[in-house]
Amino acid sequence: MQKINPCLWFDNQAEEAAKFYTSIFESSKIGKVSHYGEAAAEASGQAKGSVMTLEFELEGGKFLALNGEPNFKFTPAVSFFVWCETESEIDALWGKLFAGGSAIWELKKYPWAEKYGWCVDKYGVSWQLMLAEEKRKIAPALLFVNKLYGKGEDAINFYLSVFENSKIKNIHRDPNTNAVMHALFLLEGQEFVLMEGEGSHEHVITPAISFMVNCKTQEEVDRYWEKLSHGGTTNQCGWLTDQFGVSWQIVPTFLVEMWSDLPPEKSEKVMKAMLKMQKLDIAVLTKASL
């Protein structure tokens, strides 16, 4: 199982968006679907029986789409970086992602790339496309601006201290300010990008894109919860925001694996138990599932 999964919070467009993305990226498919039971519907304001989450894959990487109320908005502060091997590939992807959206950086040649573009799609999700020598999995990209400007390298080192099997692959700094112009790093084998932008910007990091950490044991849940929440804030159902404003969900793998297979009455008991928690307790959730 992929250790860290990006989760996208949609305003009741999760199914439509997941089908759209899986139609335009290779090695893609829709996975398990879960629905709102009575307790979750009441807590979220969603309709009972409607789709709550969909798992989907893009370029072999696992994602989660969530239907929720319009509490959070996607912003360019968290985007997805896509490396394309050919001009025909980057042009085709740009055409589909840009349709109904807008451009932050037009698709063209820049000093740092033969071809690069940054767009916002029709759902508000931001994508950075770059022509590269090799194709890789899609990587989440963090943009540190305003109060976060100058803290990029601290954030990278913090995340490397939290997750094992992690390292910096490359980092390019501004020679005048030493700010991180572009960094590529691995967390549990998954690539992330981080950049810093000076000046004043309207967009900030929001929980519209969070990162699920799949944990096999309670010890893992406890460890990630303690480390990632240090200096940040905690919330219901395993959600937290770290000291840099990035949102995480610390989730036991057994919950992810069995959720869609539970009969409605048992999934309802698990959800009621989970709604009472911040940090998730595997023993209590397991008991509720029996």
N, C-alpha and C positions, 0 to 999 in steps of 0.2 A: 504493500500500500504506500502511495506517495505520502511523505511525511507532512508536507505543508500544501494545502489547497486554497487557492484564491476563492473567495465567496463574494458574489455580486448581488447587491440588494436592489431589486427592481420594484417599481410601483405597478405590481400586477402584470408585468410584461415578461416574466421569467421564461415561460414556455416559448413565447414568440422569439425572444432574444436568443435563447439556446438553440432553437431550430435554425435561426438565421446564421449564427456563428458556425455551427457544425456544417452548414451547407457551403461555406466559403473556404474553410480550412481543411487541409488534407488530414488523414489519420484521425478523423473526428467522429464522434457518435454521442447519442443521448443515452444516459444510464438510468439508474434507479430514480423513481419519483415518489415523493411522500406527500400526504394530504393533511390539511388542517382538521384535527379532531375538535371536540367541543371546548376543551380547556385552552388549547392554543388559539382557537378562533376568538374566544372571549378575551384573551390577553392581548391579542394583536389587532383586533378589529376586522379580521378577514372572515370570509364566509366559510362556514363549516363544510368540509368536503372539497373545498377548492385546493389547488396545487400549492403546497408550501415550499418544497425544494425540488430541484432537478439536478442530478449529477450529469456532467457532460465532459467530453474530452476534446481538446484542440491540439493538433500536432502531437498527440500522445500524452499531453499533460492534462491532469484532472482539475476540473473547476466545479463550483457549485453555484447555482442560481437560486435566489430566494425571493419569494413574493412577500412584500410587506407594505405597510402604509407609507405614504410619501414623506417619511421623516428625514431621509438622508438623500443627498444629491451627489452624483458622480462629479468629480472635478479633475482637471489635468494634473493635480498634485499626486494622483496615483493613476498610472496608465499601464499599457501593456506593450512591451517591446518585441517586435517581430523582425527577424533576420531573413532576408530573401536572397536566393542564389542567382536569380536571373531577372532581367528587366521586365520580361513578360509577366513574371510572377508578381513583382512588386506593383506593376501597373494595374494588373487585374485586381489584386487585393485592395489597392487604394481606391479604385473605382467603386468597389462594392461597399467598403467601409465609409467612404466619403459621401456616398449617395444619401441625401436627406440629412446630412450633418454639416460640419464646417471645418475649415483648415486653420490650424494654429501656425504651422510651418508648411508652406506649399511643397509639393513633391517635386524636387529638382536637385541639381548638383550643389553641394556645399563644400567648404574647405575640408570638412571632416569626413565626407562621404561622397561617393560617385552619384548616389541618389538616396535621398532621405525625405521623409514627410511626417508630419504629426497632425492627426485629425481627430475630431470628435464625431462619433457615429450618431445615428438617429435616436439611439437610446441614451446618449450622453456619455458613453464610455470612450475614453481616449486611447488612441493607438499611435505608436511610433513605428514606422516602417523604414528599414535601411537595407540597401543592397550590400551584401556581404559575401565573403568567399565560401562560407559554409552555412548550411541551414541548421538552426537549433530550435529547441523548444521555446515557446513563448514565455517571456520573463516579465514579472511585475516590475514596474519602474516607479521609484519614489522621487518626487521633486521637492527639495527643501528650499522654501522661500520665506521671506519676512522674518519672524522670530526664530525660525529654524535655520536660516542661512548661517553658515559657519559651523554648524553642528553635524554635518553629514558624515565626516570621518568618525566622530564620536559614536554616531548611531551604528555605523558599520561594525566598529569594534565591539559595541554592546551586543549586537545580534550574533556576532561570531563567538562571544563569550557564553551566550545562552544555548546555541545549537551546536551539537557535535558534527563532525564530518563537514566542517565549514572552512572557507578560506577566501581570500581576495584573489581574483584572477588577474585583474588589472585595475589601475586607478590613474586618472589623469587630472592634475591639479592646475588651476590658474596660476601662471608664474608670478602674477602681480599680487594676488590676494591669498593664494594657497587654498582657495575654495575648491571643492570637488566638482570638476567640470563633467566627468563621467567615470563611474566606477562600476565594475562588474564583479559580483561576489556570489559565492555559493553558500546556501544554508541547507544542510542535510542533502547535499547533492543538487539542490534546485537553484537555478540562476536567478539573481535579483540585480536590478540596475538602480543606482542612486545618482542623482545630479543635484547641483545647487544653482539657484538663480538669484542674482542680486536685484535690487530695486524693490518697488512696492508691487504686490500682486494681490488680486482679489481671491484667488482660489486657495483653499486650504485642504488638508487631509481630512476626510470624513469616514464614518463607518460604512458608507455605501460600498466600499471594497474593504473586506477584512481578510484575515488569513487563518484558516482552520489548522490547528496543530493536532494531528492524530496520535493519541497516546495509548500504549498497550497496557500500562499499569497505573495504579493510583500514585505511585512514587513519581512517575513521569508527569501526571497531571499536577501534582503538588509542586514539583520543581519548576515546570514552565510557568505555572500560575504565579508563583512567588517571584521568579526572576523578571518576567515580562511586566508584571503589574507594579514593580518597584518604581516609585516616582510617578506612577500613572493613576488610573482609576479602574474600579471593578464594577461589573454589572451583572444582570440576571443571566442564567442559563449558560455559564461558562464564557461570557464575553468580557473582555477587558480592553482598555486603551493604555498603551505604554507611554513612557515619558516624552516621546516624540510625537504623540498623537496618532500613532498607527494602531488600528484595531485588530485584535486577535480573538479567536475562539479556541479554547482548550477543551478538546473533546475526546472521550474514550473511544477507541476503535470499535469496541463491541457495540456501542450505541449506533454508530454509523452503519455497521454491518447488519444488525438485526432489525433496525427501525422499520423498514418497509415490509418485513416478513412477520411482524407481530400482528395478532388479531386486534381489531379496533379497541376492545375493552382493555387489553393489556397496554397498548400504546398510549391510551388515555391515562392509565395509572402512572406510566413512566413520565409522561408530560406533566402531570400534576405534581409529581415529585420534583421534576427538574425546575419547574417554575418557582419553587420555594428556595432554590439554591442560587448562589453566585458561582463559587468553585464547585465543579461537579464531583459527586461522591459515587464511585463505581459500586460500592457495596449496597448503598441505598437504591440506586437505579436498577441494579440487578435484582434485588428483592422485589421491587415494584413490577418487574417484567415477568415474574413467575406466576 
